[in-house]
Amino acid sequence: IVYGIVTGECAVIVGSLFWTILLACYSGGQLTARMSSFVRSEPTKSRRVFALQDWGETCCALDFNSQFASRVVPFLNLTVFGIIFAINGWWSFLAACMVVQAYLVLKQSAVHLEKPWGWLVGIIEGVVFALGTALLDIALPGRGSLSSAAWVCVLSVARQFGLRRRMRDGMIFKHLSVFFMCLIPVIVLSIICKSVSSGATTKNFTKFCNVSEPSCKYTAVPYKDTSRSIWPQCSIKFPDGDGGNLALSDFGLFSSLAYESAGTIERGLEAYFPGWRIDYRQFTIAPTRQGWSAAQQRKDDLDWTTFYEFTDAANTTSVFAVRGTQYLVDVVTDIGL
């Protein structure tokens, strides 16, 4: 809340107030839920119903502690996501996190009130989530399949009915696995949000100096004949169509030019390869929010690649140079690849 007030971020203030009220209601509601459960725990129902409740708590992890352990991880995960969304001012994503967190808190608070029908509620909840996940898996554009959806249903049934028992020897491995599984999406989402929110922030990187400045000085490197080198790749030549040849070192220079800023790349191309020109350039960085909205309205896919087409003066040879990882948005592309 203090951070939101200092920075003037309304989304941070609203999110912080929501989480504070949510935790306060959860803490206060636990005492009421336990007292109601104690009053209702009289054996007025059938013994079979209570036996099913015991089965659900013992074999299907429907007791309070097990459900709390399974819900606290997604709650903390959504809290981190909500903080990221709040800092970037993305109200719709923040609202989605709030809705899911409110459901988790209300569901955990109602564990004592569900007795002795908690086993039935747990089964229904598990079936609904399993079917919903399977349907999303089928409907996923380009990646949905019936086989993966079937595996989701099979593993969900196995987890729901009996394979959720606690094993002391496997708890450390389980906690470590959950930690790293949650850490990866947090890192990826942080990179994506940072890339989008800091759009149009370019790096004025160049390895060339301005010849008009007194401190600018280039050192000539003498030519060295590599035809007798013990490494065969050093003597490989590629004809350029104009009577000349390009070596592997020349392609390395072309690649390095792809990392130059938009204002210095032509000067670097002239220094390395006099007479060559840029026939085509695709220079993109993280888009701004306005650019993202415009692309969505045009129904265009955002292309976050950067490459250049260099052509010689005789118009006989073209070399394509693709930029590698330089910005955060390039990290997102690497992850996608």
C-alpha positions as CSV (number, residue, x, y, z in Angstrom):
1,I,0.0,0.0,0.0
2,V,2.8,2.4,0.9
3,Y,4.6,1.6,-2.4
4,G,1.4,2.3,-4.3
5,I,0.9,5.6,-2.6
6,V,4.5,6.7,-3.1
7,T,4.6,5.7,-6.8
8,G,1.0,6.8,-7.5
9,E,0.0,3.3,-8.9
10,C,-3.7,2.9,-8.2
11,A,-3.6,-0.8,-9.2
12,V,-1.0,-1.5,-6.6
13,I,-3.1,0.2,-3.9
14,V,-6.3,-1.6,-4.9
15,G,-4.5,-5.0,-5.0
16,S,-2.8,-4.5,-1.7
17,L,-6.1,-3.5,0.0
18,F,-7.8,-6.5,-1.5
19,W,-5.2,-9.0,-0.3
20,T,-5.2,-7.4,3.2
21,I,-9.0,-7.7,3.5
22,L,-8.9,-11.2,2.0
23,L,-6.4,-12.4,4.6
24,A,-8.2,-10.7,7.4
25,C,-11.5,-12.3,6.4
26,Y,-9.8,-15.7,6.2
27,S,-8.2,-15.4,9.6
28,G,-11.5,-14.3,11.2
29,G,-13.6,-16.8,9.4
30,Q,-11.6,-19.8,10.5
31,L,-12.8,-19.5,14.1
32,T,-16.5,-19.2,13.0
33,A,-16.1,-22.2,10.6
34,R,-14.5,-24.4,13.3
35,M,-17.3,-23.5,15.8
36,S,-20.0,-24.2,13.2
37,S,-18.3,-27.5,12.4
38,F,-18.2,-28.4,16.1
39,V,-21.9,-27.7,16.5
40,R,-22.7,-29.7,13.4
41,S,-20.4,-32.6,14.2
42,E,-23.2,-34.4,16.2
43,P,-23.8,-37.8,14.5
44,T,-27.2,-36.8,13.2
45,K,-26.3,-38.1,9.8
46,S,-25.8,-41.6,8.6
47,R,-22.7,-43.4,9.7
48,R,-22.0,-44.2,6.1
49,V,-21.7,-40.5,5.3
50,F,-19.2,-39.9,8.1
51,A,-17.3,-43.0,6.9
52,L,-17.1,-41.5,3.4
53,Q,-15.9,-38.3,5.0
54,D,-13.1,-40.2,6.8
55,W,-12.2,-42.0,3.6
56,G,-12.0,-38.7,1.7
57,E,-9.7,-37.1,4.4
58,T,-7.5,-40.2,4.7
59,C,-7.2,-41.4,1.1
60,C,-8.1,-38.4,-1.1
61,A,-6.3,-35.6,0.9
62,L,-9.6,-33.7,1.7
63,D,-8.6,-32.8,5.2
64,F,-7.9,-29.2,6.1
65,N,-4.1,-29.4,6.2
66,S,-3.8,-31.2,2.9
67,Q,-6.2,-28.8,1.1
68,F,-4.4,-25.9,2.6
69,A,-1.0,-27.2,1.3
70,S,-2.4,-27.7,-2.2
71,R,-4.0,-24.2,-2.3
72,V,-1.2,-22.1,-0.7
73,V,1.1,-22.6,-3.7
74,P,-1.3,-21.3,-6.4
75,F,-2.3,-18.5,-4.0
76,L,1.3,-17.3,-3.6
77,N,1.8,-17.8,-7.4
78,L,-1.2,-15.6,-8.1
79,T,0.0,-13.0,-5.6
80,V,3.3,-12.7,-7.5
81,F,1.5,-12.4,-10.8
82,G,-0.9,-9.9,-9.3
83,I,1.9,-7.7,-8.1
84,I,3.5,-7.8,-11.6
85,F,0.1,-6.9,-13.2
86,A,-0.6,-4.1,-10.6
87,I,2.8,-2.5,-11.2
88,N,2.2,-2.5,-15.0
89,G,-1.4,-1.2,-14.5
90,W,-3.1,-4.2,-16.2
91,W,-6.4,-4.1,-14.4
92,S,-8.1,-7.0,-16.3
93,F,-5.3,-9.5,-15.4
94,L,-5.2,-8.2,-11.9
95,A,-9.0,-8.7,-11.5
96,A,-8.6,-12.3,-12.8
97,C,-6.0,-13.0,-10.1
98,M,-8.3,-11.5,-7.5
99,V,-11.2,-13.6,-8.5
100,V,-9.2,-16.9,-8.4
101,Q,-7.7,-16.0,-5.1
102,A,-11.0,-15.1,-3.6
103,Y,-12.3,-18.5,-4.7
104,L,-9.3,-20.3,-3.1
105,V,-9.8,-18.5,0.2
106,L,-13.5,-19.1,0.3
107,K,-13.1,-22.7,-0.6
108,Q,-10.5,-23.2,2.1
109,S,-12.6,-21.4,4.7
110,A,-15.5,-23.7,3.9
111,V,-13.7,-27.0,4.5
112,H,-15.1,-27.4,8.1
113,L,-18.6,-26.3,6.9
114,E,-18.6,-29.0,4.2
115,K,-18.5,-31.9,6.7
116,P,-19.7,-34.6,6.4
117,W,-20.3,-33.9,2.7
118,G,-16.7,-32.8,2.0
119,W,-15.9,-36.0,0.2
120,L,-18.7,-35.3,-2.4
121,V,-17.7,-31.7,-2.8
122,G,-14.1,-32.7,-3.3
123,I,-15.0,-35.2,-6.0
124,I,-17.2,-32.8,-7.8
125,E,-14.6,-30.1,-7.7
126,G,-11.9,-32.5,-9.0
127,V,-14.1,-33.7,-11.8
128,V,-15.0,-30.2,-12.9
129,F,-11.4,-29.0,-12.9
130,A,-10.2,-32.2,-14.8
131,L,-12.9,-31.8,-17.5
132,G,-12.2,-28.1,-17.8
133,T,-8.5,-28.7,-18.2
134,A,-9.1,-31.4,-20.7
135,L,-11.5,-29.2,-22.8
136,L,-8.9,-26.4,-22.7
137,D,-6.3,-28.9,-23.9
138,I,-8.5,-30.0,-26.8
139,A,-9.4,-26.4,-27.8
140,L,-5.8,-25.1,-27.6
141,P,-5.1,-23.6,-31.1
142,G,-2.5,-25.7,-33.0
143,R,-1.6,-27.9,-30.0
144,G,-4.8,-29.5,-28.7
145,S,-5.2,-33.2,-28.9
146,L,-7.5,-35.9,-27.6
147,S,-4.6,-38.0,-26.3
148,S,-3.2,-35.3,-24.0
149,A,-6.7,-34.5,-22.8
150,A,-7.3,-38.2,-22.0
151,W,-4.0,-38.3,-20.0
152,V,-5.2,-35.3,-18.0
153,C,-8.4,-37.1,-17.1
154,V,-6.6,-40.4,-16.2
155,L,-4.0,-38.7,-14.0
156,S,-6.7,-36.5,-12.4
157,V,-8.7,-39.6,-11.5
158,A,-5.6,-41.4,-10.1
159,R,-4.7,-38.3,-8.0
160,Q,-8.3,-37.9,-6.8
161,F,-8.9,-41.5,-5.7
162,G,-6.1,-42.8,-3.6
163,L,-2.8,-41.7,-5.1
164,R,-2.7,-38.6,-3.1
165,R,-1.5,-40.2,0.1
166,R,1.3,-38.5,1.9
167,M,4.7,-40.2,1.7
168,R,7.3,-38.8,4.0
169,D,10.2,-39.8,1.8
170,G,8.9,-38.0,-1.2
171,M,7.8,-34.7,0.4
172,I,11.1,-33.0,0.0
173,F,11.2,-33.9,-3.7
174,K,7.6,-32.8,-4.1
175,H,8.2,-29.4,-2.6
176,L,11.3,-28.8,-4.7
177,S,9.5,-29.8,-7.8
178,V,6.6,-27.5,-7.1
179,F,9.0,-24.7,-6.3
180,F,10.8,-24.9,-9.6
181,M,7.6,-25.5,-11.6
182,C,6.2,-22.2,-10.1
183,L,9.5,-20.3,-10.4
184,I,9.7,-20.9,-14.2
185,P,6.4,-19.2,-15.1
186,V,7.1,-16.4,-12.7
187,I,10.4,-15.7,-14.5
188,V,8.9,-16.0,-17.9
189,L,5.9,-13.7,-17.1
190,S,8.2,-11.2,-15.4
191,I,10.3,-11.0,-18.6
192,I,7.3,-10.7,-20.8
193,C,5.7,-7.9,-18.7
194,K,9.0,-6.1,-18.4
195,S,9.5,-6.3,-22.2
196,V,6.0,-5.0,-23.1
197,S,6.0,-2.3,-20.4
198,S,9.4,-1.0,-21.4
199,G,8.7,-0.9,-25.2
200,A,10.6,1.5,-27.5
201,T,13.6,1.5,-25.1
202,T,16.5,1.0,-27.4
203,K,20.2,0.5,-26.7
204,N,22.5,3.0,-28.5
205,F,25.1,0.3,-28.8
206,T,27.9,0.7,-31.3
207,K,31.5,-0.4,-31.6
208,F,32.4,2.5,-34.0
209,C,33.5,5.9,-33.0
210,N,32.8,9.2,-34.8
211,V,35.8,10.1,-37.0
212,S,35.2,13.8,-36.5
213,E,36.0,13.4,-32.8
214,P,39.7,13.7,-31.8
215,S,39.5,10.6,-29.6
216,C,38.3,8.5,-32.5
217,K,41.1,6.3,-33.8
218,Y,41.0,3.1,-35.8
219,T,43.9,0.6,-36.0
220,A,44.5,-1.2,-39.3
221,V,44.9,-4.9,-39.0
222,P,47.3,-6.3,-41.6
223,Y,46.1,-9.0,-44.0
224,K,47.2,-12.5,-43.2
225,D,47.3,-15.3,-45.7
226,T,45.2,-18.2,-44.4
227,S,45.6,-20.5,-47.5
228,R,48.2,-22.6,-45.6
229,S,46.4,-22.7,-42.3
230,I,46.1,-26.0,-40.5
231,W,42.4,-25.3,-40.0
232,P,40.5,-25.9,-43.2
233,Q,37.6,-23.6,-42.3
234,C,40.0,-20.7,-42.3
235,S,40.6,-21.1,-46.0
236,I,37.0,-21.5,-47.1
237,K,35.9,-18.9,-49.6
238,F,32.5,-18.0,-50.9
239,P,32.3,-16.3,-54.3
240,D,30.3,-13.1,-54.2
241,G,29.4,-13.0,-57.9
242,D,31.6,-10.0,-58.6
243,G,34.9,-11.7,-58.8
244,G,35.6,-11.5,-55.1
245,N,35.3,-13.9,-52.2
246,L,33.8,-13.8,-48.7
247,A,35.5,-15.7,-45.8
248,L,33.9,-16.9,-42.6
249,S,35.4,-13.8,-40.8
250,D,33.4,-11.6,-43.2
251,F,30.1,-13.3,-42.2
252,G,31.1,-12.8,-38.6
253,L,31.4,-9.1,-39.3
254,F,28.0,-9.1,-41.0
255,S,26.5,-10.8,-37.9
256,S,28.1,-8.2,-35.6
257,L,26.5,-5.4,-37.6
258,A,23.1,-6.7,-36.7
259,Y,23.7,-5.6,-33.1
260,E,24.4,-2.0,-34.1
261,S,21.8,0.7,-33.4
262,A,19.6,2.1,-36.2
263,G,21.8,5.2,-36.4
264,T,25.2,3.6,-36.7
265,I,24.7,0.4,-38.7
266,E,25.1,2.1,-42.1
267,R,28.4,3.7,-40.9
268,G,29.6,0.3,-39.7
269,L,28.6,-1.3,-43.0
270,E,30.5,1.3,-45.0
271,A,33.6,0.8,-42.7
272,Y,33.6,-3.0,-43.1
273,F,32.3,-3.4,-46.6
274,P,32.6,-0.2,-48.7
275,G,29.9,0.0,-51.4
276,W,27.5,-2.4,-49.8
277,R,24.0,-1.2,-48.9
278,I,21.0,-2.2,-46.8
279,D,18.2,-3.5,-49.0
280,Y,15.9,-4.5,-46.3
281,R,15.8,-4.1,-42.5
282,Q,13.5,-5.6,-39.9
283,F,14.3,-3.9,-36.6
284,T,11.9,-4.5,-33.7
285,I,12.1,-4.3,-30.0
286,A,9.5,-4.8,-27.3
287,P,6.3,-3.1,-28.6
288,T,4.6,-0.3,-26.7
289,R,1.1,-0.8,-25.4
290,Q,-0.2,1.4,-28.3
291,G,1.7,-0.7,-30.8
292,W,0.3,-3.9,-29.3
293,S,-3.2,-2.6,-29.5
294,A,-2.7,-1.5,-33.1
295,A,-1.4,-4.9,-34.0
296,Q,-4.3,-6.6,-32.4
297,Q,-6.8,-4.4,-34.3
298,R,-5.0,-5.3,-37.6
299,K,-5.0,-8.9,-36.5
300,D,-1.3,-9.1,-37.1
301,D,1.2,-11.3,-35.3
302,L,3.9,-9.4,-33.5
303,D,7.2,-10.2,-35.1
304,W,10.0,-9.7,-32.6
305,T,12.9,-10.6,-34.9
306,T,15.6,-8.3,-36.2
307,F,17.5,-9.0,-39.4
308,Y,19.1,-7.1,-42.3
309,E,19.6,-7.8,-46.0
310,F,23.0,-6.5,-47.1
311,T,23.7,-6.3,-50.9
312,D,26.9,-5.5,-52.7
313,A,27.4,-2.6,-55.2
314,A,27.2,-4.9,-58.2
315,N,23.8,-6.2,-57.0
316,T,25.1,-9.8,-57.3
317,T,25.3,-11.0,-53.7
318,S,23.0,-10.6,-50.7
319,V,23.8,-11.6,-47.1
320,F,21.1,-11.9,-44.4
321,A,22.3,-11.1,-40.9
322,V,20.0,-12.0,-38.0
323,R,20.4,-10.4,-34.6
324,G,20.6,-12.7,-31.6
325,T,19.7,-12.0,-28.0
326,Q,20.1,-8.3,-27.1
327,Y,16.9,-7.2,-25.4
328,L,14.5,-8.9,-22.9
329,V,12.1,-9.5,-25.7
330,D,14.7,-11.6,-27.4
331,V,14.8,-13.8,-24.3
332,V,11.0,-14.4,-24.8
333,T,11.7,-15.4,-28.4
334,D,14.4,-17.8,-27.2
335,I,12.0,-19.4,-24.8
336,G,9.5,-19.8,-27.5
337,L,12.1,-21.5,-29.8
